[in-house]
Amino acid sequence: MTGRNGRTVRDLRRGNRTAVLQRLYFDGPLSRFELGPATGLSSGSVSNVVADLVADGLVEEAGSVDSDGGRPRTLLRVSPHSGQMIGVDVGETRVRVELFDLALTELARAERPLTPQGDDGYDVDVIVRHIRDGIAEVLGADEASPERLLGVGVGVPGIVEHTADRGALVHGQTIGWDAVPLEELLRSTSRLPGTVRYFIDNGAKTLGQAEMWFGAGRGARSAVVVLFGSGVGACLVTPEVENGRAVEWGHLTVRVRGRRCRCGAPGCLEAYAGAESLLDRWREEGGRPPEGTDEETALTAMLAAAYPTEGREPDPVALAVLEETAEYLGAGLSDLINLFQPERILIGGWAGLQLGTRFLPAVRRHARTYALRYPADKVTIDLGRLGPDAVTVGAAILPLADFFARGGHRAEPAVEDRHPAWQAALEERAPR
């Protein structure tokens, strides 16, 4: 049966289940009485939906609270054990794979280090193998329940194009990827059943989604979440772009005829502010990064040289490069402030977390110097709260959002219906 607006009874039931699941997930535990005003559903509809969700094992009792003059009210919550998701972070120093329950509690993890293949970037086959093996490893953990797996979310560097015939294509110019059919490759080599869906998106966007749902962005109507690692990227969230949009902020030109960026263009922000370029500049100015180590270890050494323990003199070259980098980052943030006037800017990523609070005052100061006064007075600049796992958490949110959008029903993967449900669900993220 189809209503006037084209929605069927099945659509209405699914929408009601989605509304109840989301309110319990973000605001629960709640009683049936509280779910009515929280969802806009009648008491009869709430009772029917809750009965269905309990029967499906998705909702469970979570104690009770006293009511005014009546019987105690039973509290309900989404059962954390009713589903599991995998989040994958294809970073520029490692591939991290994590298994989560429905409450996004980590159940297992696997990591594989990455080494760039010279000027050719990252070998696609190596990445695919690391993802495949990492998934197999976490699903072999004691707490894994492969039959409850809702999907695999993957955060990657670069621009992600969602196509109808080949799934997600990754355009990662800085890592040497040109229209890489990552989803197709994962499916062709995966040991997972064909019913398991893959959800692939930009890593900065998954970081932003995690911070907006569960971290320092929660409650904001507009925010920019910055991923500061080997390179730099950002996710923009506004009332007009509620599900977030990846912004290639690192390739904004900050100096005409400047340093050559990894993308090939001169003068990009990433050529001055990314961790890779930061270490290169230290080396070029006479610094001595430790040989044979990864970028994270080298950046730790640079910070120790610039800000030594008491009684030791700071390395003036390391200190000067870091101070200049803070100015470039602040200037780059000022462009985001002037263009989008966000309420909050949040800095995450492994390099952002390493530099942390030591770097933040200088970045704030430079951002205010370069930005227009009115939007600069209204924005706060802070670190993200979710730590080094934020990208994998955000990647795991992708199948979770799809699950909610379908009213708690798993879906068969279909070429013509790869992404609309989870994209729409992200627009209904955690309450502001």
DRENROKOL-88398 format. One record per residue (C-alpha): residue number from 1; x, y, z. Coordinates in steps of 0.25 Angstrom, whole numbers. Last residue first. Example, Ala and Ser with C-alpha at 12.3 -4.5 7.8 and 13.67 -1.06 7.14 Angstrom:
// DRENROKOL-88398
 resi    px    py    pz
    2    55    -4    29
    1    49   -18    31
// end
This chain:
// DRENROKOL-88398
 resi    px    py    pz
  432    93    75    73
  431    87    61    73
  430    96    50    67
  429    95    49    52
  428    82    49    43
  427    90    54    31
  426    99    42    33
  425    87    33    30
  424    85    39    17
  423    99    35    12
  422    97    21    18
  421    84    19    11
  420    88    25    -3
  419   101    17    -4
  418   101     4   -11
  417    87     3   -17
  416    88     0   -32
  415   100    -9   -30
  414    93   -17   -19
  413    99   -22    -6
  412    88   -29     2
  411    83   -21    13
  410    83   -23    28
  409    71   -18    36
  408    72    -9    48
  407    62     1    42
  406    69     2    29
  405    75    16    32
  404    80    10    45
  403    88    -1    38
  402    94     9    28
  401    98    18    39
  400   105     6    46
  399   112     3    32
  398   118    17    31
  397   121    18    46
  396   132     8    45
  395   140    18    36
  394   138    29    47
  393   143    19    58
  392   155    16    49
  391   158    30    46
  390   157    34    61
  389   166    23    66
  388   178    32    68
  387   171    40    79
  386   156    43    80
  385   156    56    86
  384   159    66    74
  383   168    77    78
  382   163    91    79
  381   160   104    71
  380   148   112    75
  379   141   121    65
  378   132   133    67
  377   143   144    69
  376   150   139    56
  375   137   140    48
  374   136   155    52
  373   151   158    52
  372   155   154    38
  371   165   143    38
  370   181   145    37
  369   184   149    51
  368   173   140    57
  367   179   128    51
  366   193   132    55
  365   189   133    70
  364   181   120    69
  363   193   112    63
  362   202   118    73
  361   193   114    85
  360   191   100    79
  359   206    95    77
  358   209    91    91
  357   194    86    92
  356   196    75    82
  355   208    73    73
  354   207    58    75
  353   192    59    73
  352   193    67    61
  351   203    58    55
  350   194    46    57
  349   182    52    52
  348   173    62    59
  347   170    77    59
  346   156    82    62
  345   151    95    57
  344   138   100    63
  343   126   110    60
  342   130   110    45
  341   131   123    37
  340   132   115    24
  339   141   124    15
  338   147   133    25
  337   149   122    35
  336   154   112    25
  335   164   122    20
  334   169   126    34
  333   171   111    36
  332   182   111    25
  331   188   124    32
  330   189   117    45
  329   195   104    39
  328   205   113    32
  327   208   120    45
  326   210   107    53
  325   219   102    42
  324   228   114    43
  323   229   111    58
  322   232    96    56
  321   243   100    46
  320   249   110    55
  319   249   100    67
  318   256    89    59
  317   266    99    54
  316   269   105    68
  315   271    91    74
  314   267    94    88
  313   278    95    99
  312   278    85   110
  311   276    87   125
  310   261    84   126
  309   256    74   115
  308   257    78   101
  307   246    85    93
  306   252    87    79
  305   260    74    79
  304   249    66    86
  303   239    71    76
  302   248    66    65
  301   250    53    71
  300   235    51    72
  299   234    55    58
  298   244    45    54
  297   237    34    61
  296   224    37    54
  295   230    38    41
  294   236    24    41
  293   250    21    45
  292   263    18    37
  291   271    30    40
  290   268    39    52
  289   265    53    47
  288   277    62    47
  287   274    77    44
  286   283    85    35
  285   272    94    28
  284   269    83    18
  283   267    72    29
  282   257    81    36
  281   250    85    23
  280   248    70    20
  279   243    67    34
  278   232    78    32
  277   229    73    18
  276   226    59    23
  275   218    64    35
  274   209    73    26
  273   210    88    28
  272   219    94    17
  271   217    85     5
  270   203    82    10
  269   199    97     9
  268   202    96    -6
  267   212   105   -12
  266   216    98   -25
  265   207    86   -31
  264   212    72   -33
  263   203    65   -23
  262   214    63   -14
  261   216    78   -13
  260   227    86   -19
  259   231    98   -10
  258   226   112   -15
  257   224   118   -28
  256   212   125   -22
  255   211   122    -7
  254   199   117     1
  253   192   110   -10
  252   181   101    -5
  251   185    87    -7
  250   184    83     8
  249   170    87     9
  248   165    76    -1
  247   152    77     6
  246   144    65     9
  245   129    67    11
  244   121    65    23
  243   107    58    25
  242   101    71    29
  241   105    79    17
  240    95    91    17
  239    95    91    32
  238   110    91    31
  237   121    80    33
  236   134    82    26
  235   144    71    26
  234   159    74    25
  233   172    70    19
  232   187    70    23
  231   199    62    19
  230   207    52    26
  229   197    55    37
  228   188    66    41
  227   173    63    38
  226   165    75    41
  225   151    75    45
  224   143    88    41
  223   130    91    49
  222   116    95    47
  221   104    93    55
  220   112    88    67
  219   106    79    78
  218   116    68    76
  217   129    73    70
  216   138    70    81
  215   135    55    80
  214   124    45    78
  213   116    48    66
  212   123    60    61
  211   137    55    64
  210   134    42    57
  209   128    48    45
  208   140    58    44
  207   150    46    44
  206   142    39    34
  205   143    51    25
  204   157    53    27
  203   159    38    23
  202   151    40    10
  201   141    29     8
  200   138    14     6
  199   127     6    10
  198   128    -9     8
  197   116   -18     9
  196   116   -32    14
  195   106   -41     6
  194   117   -46    -3
  193   122   -54     9
  192   136   -49    14
  191   149   -56     9
  190   152   -44     1
  189   160   -43   -12
  188   150   -39   -22
  187   142   -31   -13
  186   154   -23    -8
  185   158   -20   -22
  184   144   -16   -26
  183   144    -6   -14
  182   157    -1   -17
  181   155     2   -32
  180   167    11   -33
  179   164    24   -41
  178   178    29   -41
  177   186    25   -29
  176   200    31   -27
  175   200    34   -12
  174   198    49   -14
  173   189    47   -26
  172   179    39   -18
  171   167    37   -27
  170   160    25   -21
  169   148    18   -28
  168   137    13   -20
  167   127     4   -26
  166   130    -1   -40
  165   116     0   -48
  164   109    11   -40
  163   120    19   -37
  162   124    26   -24
  161   137    35   -26
  160   146    36   -14
  159   156    47   -14
  158   169    45    -7
  157   174    38     6
  156   165    26    10
  155   155    23    21
  154   149     9    20
  153   136     4    26
  152   133   -11    26
  151   119   -16    28
  150   108   -21    38
  149   116   -33    44
  148   107   -41    52
  147   110   -54    46
  146   125   -51    47
  145   124   -51    63
  144   137   -46    68
  143   140   -47    83
  142   150   -58    82
  141   158   -51    71
  140   158   -58    57
  139   150   -47    51
  138   161   -37    55
  137   171   -45    48
  136   163   -47    35
  135   160   -33    34
  134   175   -29    36
  133   178   -39    25
  132   169   -33    15
  131   173   -19    18
  130   187   -22    17
  129   185   -30     4
  128   178   -18    -2
  127   189    -8     3
  126   200   -17    -3
  125   192   -19   -16
  124   191    -4   -18
  123   205    -1   -16
  122   207    13    -9
  121   214    25   -16
  120   221    23   -29
  119   232    33   -25
  118   238    22   -16
  117   229    11   -12
  116   224    17     1
  115   226     8    13
  114   214     4    21
  113   212    -3    35
  112   201   -13    37
  111   192   -12    49
  110   181   -21    54
  109   170   -18    65
  108   160   -26    73
  107   148   -23    81
  106   147    -8    81
  105   135    -2    87
  104   127     5    77
  103   114     3    84
  102   109    -7    73
  101   122   -15    75
  100   135   -11    68
   99   146   -18    60
   98   158   -10    57
   97   167   -10    44
   96   179     0    44
   95   187     1    31
   94   200     9    34
   93   209    21    31
   92   201    28    20
   91   187    24    26
   90   177    14    21
   89   169    14    33
   88   159     2    34
   87   147     1    42
   86   140   -13    44
   85   125   -13    50
   84   118   -22    59
   83   104   -25    63
   82    94   -29    74
   81   104   -29    85
   80   103   -14    88
   79    88   -16    90
   78    81    -2    88
   77    75     3   101
   76    62     2   108
   75    58     7   122
   74    46     1   129
   73    37    11   136
   72    34     9   151
   71    20     7   154
   70    12    20   156
   69    11    32   165
   68    22    40   157
   67    31    30   151
   66    42    23   157
   65    54    18   148
   64    57     4   142
   63    68    -5   138
   62    74    -6   124
   61    64   -15   116
   60    69   -19   102
   59    68   -14    88
   58    73   -20    75
   57    70   -35    79
   56    60   -36    67
   55    48   -38    77
   54    53   -26    85
   53    53   -18    72
   52    39   -22    69
   51    33   -20    83
   50    40    -6    83
   49    33    -3    69
   48    19    -7    74
   47    20     0    87
   46    26    13    81
   45    14    13    70
   44     4    11    82
   43    10    23    89
   42    10    32    77
   41    22    35    70
   40    29    49    70
   39    43    42    73
   38    47    49    86
   37    33    52    90
   36    29    37    90
   35    42    31    94
   34    41    37   108
   33    29    28   111
   32    35    16   105
   31    47    18   115
   30    60    23   111
   29    75    18   112
   28    78    25   103
   27    81    38    97
   26    89    34    85
   25    86    20    82
   24    72    20    88
   23    69    32    79
   22    75    26    67
   21    68    12    69
   20    54    19    71
   19    55    28    59
   18    60    16    50
   17    49     7    55
   16    39    18    51
   15    45    20    38
   14    45     5    35
   13    31     4    39
   12    27    16    30
   11    35    10    18
   10    28    -3    19
    9    14     4    20
    8    18    10     6
    7    23    24     4
    6    19    31    -9
    5    14    44    -2
    4     0    40    -3
    3     2    27     3
    2     5    14    -4
    1     0     0     0
// end
